[in-house]
C-alpha cells in the first residue's frame, strides 16, 4: 500500500496541470464564437497591408505552437517567418479576395485570412493547412508595433 502523502502531491500536480491546460486552451475563444469580435469583410488587400504578429498553434493543441511574423504586401502577396523552440518556418504566396476573406493556395499550403474588429482593434484570424501532411494551424495576428 502507498502512503497517502506519496499519492496526493502527484495527483494534485496532475489536476493543476490539467486545469491550467484547459484554461489556456479555452481562453479568448475563437472569433467566430466570441461576440466581442465583429467580422470585417475584406474586399481588397489594401485593408490589411502591413506587418502583423501573433501566435500560431497546431489544430487542437492546448499551448501555442510558436510566434509568427506576417507581412502582407500591396501586390497581394504574403511572407511569414515563424519560430518555435525546436524549428523555424518561412513561406510566401499570393493572396486573393474571396467571399470577404483573403485566400492563398500554393502546392505546399492553403491559407485563409479573416479580418475582425475586436474592441476597436484590427485582428486577423489565420487558418493554414499543410497540403502535404494535412496538419492544420490557426492563429490571431495584430498589427506589429
C-alpha positions in Angstrom: 0.0 0.0 0.0 1.3 3.5 -0.9 1.2 6.1 1.9 -1.3 8.9 1.3 1.3 11.6 1.2 3.1 10.0 -1.7 0.0 9.9 -3.9 -1.5 13.2 -3.0 1.2 15.5 -4.3 1.5 14.0 -7.8 -2.3 13.8 -8.1 -2.7 17.5 -7.1 0.0 18.5 -9.6 -1.7 16.4 -12.4 -5.0 18.0 -11.7 -3.5 21.5 -11.6 -1.7 20.9 -14.9 -5.0 19.7 -16.5 -6.9 22.7 -15.2 -4.2 25.2 -16.5 -4.2 23.4 -19.8 -7.9 23.6 -20.2 -7.9 27.3 -19.1 -5.2 28.2 -21.6 -7.0 26.2 -24.4 -10.3 27.9 -23.8 -9.0 31.5 -23.1 -10.3 34.0 -25.6 -12.3 31.6 -27.6 -12.4 31.8 -31.4 -13.5 34.9 -33.2 -16.5 33.0 -34.6 -17.8 32.2 -31.1 -16.9 35.4 -29.2 -19.4 38.3 -29.6 -16.7 40.9 -28.9 -15.3 40.1 -32.5 -17.1 41.7 -35.4 -16.4 40.3 -38.9 -15.0 42.9 -41.3 -15.2 41.7 -44.9 -12.0 42.1 -46.9 -12.8 43.3 -50.4 -9.3 44.3 -51.3 -5.8 43.5 -49.9 -5.1 47.2 -49.1 -7.3 46.8 -46.0 -4.7 44.6 -44.3 -1.3 45.6 -45.9 1.5 45.8 -43.3 3.3 43.7 -40.7 1.3 41.6 -38.3 2.5 39.4 -35.4 0.8 36.6 -33.5 0.9 33.1 -32.0 0.0 30.1 -34.1 -1.0 26.8 -32.7 -1.4 23.4 -34.2 -5.0 22.3 -34.6 -6.5 21.2 -31.2 -3.2 22.0 -29.4 -3.6 23.4 -25.9 -0.5 25.6 -25.9 0.8 28.0 -28.5 3.0 26.4 -31.2 5.1 29.4 -32.0 5.4 33.1 -32.7 5.0 34.2 -36.3 5.6 37.5 -38.1 3.3 38.0 -41.2 3.9 40.6 -43.8 1.0 41.4 -46.3 2.1 43.4 -49.3 0.1 45.7 -51.5 0.8 43.5 -54.5 -1.4 40.8 -52.9 1.5 38.6 -51.7 2.3 37.5 -48.1 5.5 36.5 -46.4 5.8 34.8 -43.0 8.5 33.7 -40.7 7.9 31.7 -37.5 9.9 30.0 -34.8 9.3 27.5 -32.1 11.8 26.1 -29.6 12.6 23.3 -32.0 12.0 24.6 -35.5 11.8 27.6 -37.8 9.5 28.1 -40.8 9.3 30.6 -43.6 7.0 30.9 -46.6 5.3 33.1 -49.1 2.4 33.1 -51.5 -0.2 35.1 -53.4 -3.5 36.2 -51.9 -6.9 36.9 -53.5 -10.0 38.4 -52.0 -12.7 35.7 -51.9 -16.0 35.8 -50.0 -14.9 38.6 -47.7 -11.6 36.9 -46.8 -8.1 36.6 -48.3 -7.2 33.2 -49.6 -3.8 31.9 -50.7 -3.1 28.5 -52.3 0.2 27.0 -53.1 1.3 23.5 -53.7 2.6 23.4 -50.1 -0.1 25.2 -48.2 -3.6 26.8 -48.2 -4.2 29.9 -46.0 -7.3 31.8 -45.2 -7.2 35.2 -43.6 -10.3 36.7 -41.9 -10.4 40.2 -40.6 -12.2 41.1 -37.3 -12.6 44.2 -35.2 -12.0 43.3 -31.6 -12.9 46.1 -29.3 -11.7 48.7 -31.8 -8.5 46.8 -32.7 -7.9 45.0 -36.1 -7.3 41.3 -35.7 -6.6 38.8 -38.5 -7.5 35.2 -37.8 -5.3 32.9 -40.0 -6.1 29.3 -40.8 -3.5 27.3 -42.6 -3.3 23.7 -43.9 -0.2 21.9 -44.9 -1.3 20.3 -48.2 1.3 17.5 -47.9 0.6 16.4 -44.3 -2.9 17.7 -43.7 -1.7 19.4 -40.5 -3.8 22.5 -39.7 -2.7 25.6 -37.8 -4.5 28.7 -36.7 -3.6 32.0 -35.0 -4.6 35.5 -34.3 -2.5 38.4 -35.5 -2.4 42.1 -34.6 -0.5 44.9 -36.3 3.2 44.8 -35.4 4.4 47.8 -33.3 
